[in-house]
Every structure is written in structure tokens, then in C-alpha cells.
Amino acid sequence: MYHDEKPHDECGVFGLFSPVTQSLAQLTYYGLFALQHRGQESCGIVVCDDGLFTSYKDMGLVSQVMTHDIIGQFPDGNMALGHVRYGTIDSSDRNYSQPLVVNHVKGRMALAHNGKITNAFTLRRSLELDGSIFHTRGDAELISYIIIKERLVTSSIEDAVNRAMDKLEGAYSMAIMSPSKLIAVRDPYGLHPLCIGRKSDGTYVVSSESCALNAIDAEFIRDVDPGEIIVFSKDSVRSIRDHCGKVKRAPCIFEHIYTARPDSVIDGVSVHEARLRGGACLARRHPVDADVVIGVPDSGLDAALGYARESGIPYGVGFIKNRYIGRTFIEPGQSYREGLVRIKLSPMKCVIEGKRVVMIDDSIVRGTTCARIVKLLREAGAAEVHVRICSPMFMNPCYYGTDIDSKENLISYRHNVDEIRQIIGADTLGYLSLEDLGTLIGDDGSKSYCSACFDALYPTSIPGESETDRFEFKISESRGNA
């Protein structure tokens, strides 16, 4: 299976709590469709009808899996949970699809998770020695074991989740459903986004991004705070803040660079405006005489507009993107890889031919895709190609769920800027500086964020390479692990 080069966050989470019984599967479908960019490998929906769980999940895009007939088989209910997943190469099967539904002595639980548990090896080994048997290598199953173990000695599901947070390290934004409650929880660092909203009929919504709220005509209320647990029940909406403020918050800056949709607002910052600011920073740091500024769809478009506005160089539509190609399920082989960019992106020759082009993209990981895009511009008649990247150079792996590869596979780890320029075939190359990263989120010095993939300043302890066995992927093989 061939995955395209761009980094991916691995999952999107969506949940609903309604004061009345209604058709929630359809609403969940719309929410997951809006979050499809966060995971294109598998998807699933669980609906709770008075404590009875009905679920369906499979490999594929939301539109492929959740057909009209499948949606029609869900009963009406008062709660629902949905998930889209982008997982690991070696875990590309239905067993890793979420939400995960489990039975235990005190009832049932469904869990949808986004992130990566950094102490998974230690936790899993401890549970194995205590007799637990795992069926997958996924963090969702591990988390469910820990929560259920705590549930056996607590009086409520929220107390169990609260106690489980004492054991979990790393990144986790989750929605959890019991027969009577929906719970939203975000790790103390706030590494991945999670927000809540409300529809006019009183239905509460939990979502990885605010763009999914718009898809079901819900009003954004607020982000779930780092370390916070929000409990939706028939009688109340309650916040548990025992883990809030214990560590310095560190939301992933790459959400604003690439992962999130531009119409989302994360932790009070518009993703679209963040990318505009990034493009403007590039124009100031790396000016060039050129005729047109173009962006590589999709996340490069906003930054290109920011570069054009700041530089005064006209903005142009340089590529048309084929919207009907997913990121996965492409046959392997070099011929397919070479043709993939041509199928996905078609250059606008009338905009490019004879022009000095500034090409804006969000990142360079291994360099192969960027080189092919530059080649497309050359073939379309570009006189010059000046590449500007709206992120710093990737130098380190990500341990929190974004599939930034091992150092050895990162082009920036092996080559300097001029060498990369030559490899991709550009006339000039410029990256966003580490100093300008904070500008994306309007940093006034009071905000903090995780930029470890650029500067190695990890907010948590990180797993060692020895912490890998049959349930763990070596760093060099990892592409995230839901």
C-alpha cells in the first residue's frame, strides 16, 4: 500500500449527546465527512439507544463505508460516537477501526481516540503480566483496558477516566460513551484539538475540529481545555479539571500548518489566518523577484495568499486538484508513484508558462513529492521555480500521533537547504524559521506549543527504541498508531 508523502494526523473524533431520541447516525455521518481529512483509512459509528449499542465500522472513506443502506440500519438513539482513522502501514485492517466497543462486568463502553500514548509499552507489558490478552497493537485497546480496570473500583465512568489519566502519558483526545453518558477528554498538554458545540435542539457535540460543527449546523461553544474531562449526562454537563494546569500546555503547531481544515478554529486561533500569517512571514524572510505566487493544494493555498499579499506579487491558481483520489489504497510500485502526482495535480499552463513562479507548500518530508511538483511546473513552462515552505525543516520524529518519519528518512536530517534545493530542482528554497512559528498562532509570548518535530523540544518523555516488541512499531516503521 502506498501512502502519499505528506504527514498525517491519524484520527478524527466525533460524538453526539441528545436530550431526545432521534436519528443520530446521519448527523454523525456528516460530522465524519467533515473530518475526513484527519483519517482516510477506516471509519466507524456507534449509536446508543437506551443503553443498547449498535455499531458498524470498516476500511475505506466515510462515503464508501457508511452507505445509505448502512446508515438506515442504525436505530434512533440519544448518543452516538464516530471516528475516522489514519493508521499504520502494518495495522491496515478492520480490527484497528474505531470506535472500539467493549463489554465489561459493569456494562459497555465505546471509545474513539486520537493521539499516541508514549508509555504504551510499559503499560501494555504491565497488563500482560497481570493476565490481559491484547488483540491489536493499537492504543485504543490499551486505553480501554486501563479505563475498565479503574471502572471496576470506582463508582462512575468519569471517575475511571480521571484515574486512568494518572497512568496515561502522551497525546490523547478522546470521546467515550457509556450506556448513559458521553465523555470528552483531552490530555494535560492539549497536544491534539478537541472542542464542544451545541445544536439548537439541545444536542451537544464533541469534535476534533470546529469545522464538523458547521457541517451539522451546531454552534461552537469552546475548546476542551488541556487536562479537562467533560461529562454529558441526562441531568447535567459537568467539567472535571483535576488534571488541568499541572503541566505547561503544548498543542501541536502542525495542526495550524497542515493537519486541520482552514475553516476550523483551534484554541481560539483561526487555521486560515494562521496560514496567512505564515505566508506573510515567508515573504519577509525569503523575498524574491517573481511574476506569480501559487499554492500547492490544499494547505499551501492560504499561505500562498499570505505571501502574495505581503510581497505584492500577484496570486494565481497554479494547480487544479483531482478531488476524487484518496490518500490510501493505491497500488505499490514506482510507476504508480511517479504517476500519482500527475493524477492528483494538474498545472495551469496559462498561469505558469514563461513566468517566474513562487510555489508555496506546507512541508517537505522526504522530498520526492516536492521534486515531482517542481518538475510539473518546469514541464508547464515555468521560467523559474522558487519554493517556499510554510514550516521549518523536519528534523525529528513525532511521538504524538502525527506520522513524521524517523530521522533517517527525513531529507532535512540528511541534507542542508542548498542540497535540498538541488534535489527538488528549485531555483531557490526557503523555509519558515523557528523564530516565526509563534507568529502563526498570534503568539504574544504567553502561548506555548509543541514543535518537537522541528526543534526536538518534546513536552513529554519519549519512548526509547528498546521499548518495542510485537505490539510496538520501531520508530523507522511507524506512521502513527491509533
Phi, psi and omega in degrees: 000135181252126175255142181290169192286334187298146176293153179225139163285151193271340191209159170230138185243140180213135180216153181226140172228114185250142177288345180228159176286128180204177180281098184265342181298320180294318178296320179296321176303312180297319179296316179293325178300321179290337180260011185303330180297340182274350180186121184238015181265317180208168179205164180197159178223139172233131177244134178255121177242097180054044177092348178268122182266131172239125186226156172208135178207153181193173177283142176125176178288161181304315182293334180278322185275311185269071180288171180302319180293320180295313179301322180294342180276347177284138175283165168295155181199180178250353176217152177208154180223138180224160184204138168240144190228138166238109190248208184268159178302317186276357181243031182276070175211169188297334182299337181266356178294150178233166007291149177271126179249127181229148174256140175216175190296338180258007177140216181234161178209140173240142185222134173235126191231142172231122178142199181208126179274118187282337177257029182301319182301312182295315180296316182294318179298319179297318179292322178298317180293341178267002175107358180289144179241123182261143179256346179221173174261010187278149178293331181300317179293319178299313180299319180297320177302314184293317180296315182295321178300320177288328181296330181293340183240013178235168185267352183208160179295324181292325176294323178295317178297318180299317179289325178297327180297336176294337184260333185278134174237148180108211187253130173203121168242118191226154166238132184233135182237126170255179179299342184228356185222150170244132184236134173248134181217139181231138183298157185301337178273343183065036188299320177243152187285156172198134182222168177232151178215183182209136174274165183296337179273006178094001178288126177271148184232137172243131184211149175296326180222153181290340180299331180286336175294318179299327184294337180242020177058045176253151180266132176294131176260300179187170172282149168289127182289150175305129180085000185269146170244126176246128185246119176258122178223176183299327186261342187196169167239118189235141179251131175247123190238028183299333183256006181281138174076007181280335177227164179287128182297147184210063178297145184294119180292338183289342173302318182281336179280316189219311196296310187284158175286145184296338179272007176271155172240122184240123181051041175082004183243126176292128179295319179301312181292327177298318181287327173300315179295323177298317178296321178295320177299319178299320181295323180285321182282326186227067179288158179201148173282119183208171183256333184206147176248128178232155177245149174275120182298144000257323189289346176280347185292315181295318179295324178296321177296319177296320177296316181297315181298317182288322185273337185084001176280136182301143176271138179224156175273103187269337182223146168252128183260134174284115185278000189252019179243122176280177182269351184230179179064033174260133181300142180286171178122144184299322181297322177292319180297318180295324183276345186298315181298319180296325179288320185280324185234130176241118183289144177272097186299325182293336179272330192261322191303126178076004185258152169273113192254133168260116181256121182255127174227166185278330186194162168233123181258287178258344173096343185292316181294317180299319179298320180292324179291318176300319179298321177300318180294319177299315181294334177277000174101014179298132179285322176217151176230114180250112185266131177234129186248125186273039172203160173290179180287131176289121183238348188217153176288158175257134180254011188244013173116351174266134192276053171288125190290178176295161181305319185297335181262002179267125183297328181289337178285331185260344186220152174274179187299315182292324177295320178295319178304315180293321182296318182274350176082025180268156175284319173218161181216133177219140180251157168295138182277155175300327180294333183269355183304315182298335180298329181303319183260017178067038187296124176254014182099346182265345182265152176229161183202164176266123176228033187298330179293344178258322189237001178066016178268078183287134181285341180237171169292149184243151182289145175277160181295338178287342181276061179213134175216208185294347180257358183234145178269138171297150182308319184291344182256349191283140170227038183095159181206098181288000000 
